[in-house]
Amino acid sequence: MARRLFHCPSCAHRLRFGAPVCGNCFQPTPIWNRRLPYWLAALVIPLLGLIVVAS
């Protein structure tokens, strides 16, 4: 069973994580519901680690 943590802002349909569009109304999902591209995650995660270590 999939965990559905996010809702569509247009129709309140419960969204699967990583879905680019709502399965009910086909509107784009919020950016925080989508998976990060691997190259972006490879940049962001080490930067966050450096910020935590430096503070």
N, C-alpha and C positions, 0 to 999 in steps of 0.2 A: 504494500500500500504506500503510495506516495504521500509525503508530507507537503501540505500546501500552506505556506506561510504568508504568501502575498496575495493581494486581491487586485483585480483589474480596476483602474480608476474610472472607466467608462460604464461598466455593467456590474461590477462587484463580483464577478466570477472568480473562483479560487484558482490561482495559477500554479503550475508546476515551476520549480526553480529552473532557470535557464531558458524558459520559453521566450522566443522573440516576439510572439504575438499571442493575444488572448484566443483560446480555443472556442470561445462563445461568440464574440463580436469581431474578432480578427483585427482589433486595434493594437498598436505597438504597446508592449509592456514597459513598465518603468525600468530605467537603466540599472537600478540596484537589484532587480530580479534576474538579470542576465549574468551569465558566466563571464569572467574576465578572459580576454585573450591571453594565451600563455606568455607572449612577450611582455604584455603589460604587467602581469603578475610577477614575472621575473624581474621587473624593474621596481615595482611598488613594494613588494615584501622586504627586500634588502634595505630599501630606504627607510621603511618604518622601523626595522630593526636597528639601524644606525641612530635614528632619532631617539628610540627608547634607551639605547646604551649611552648616548651622549647627554641625556637629561638626568 
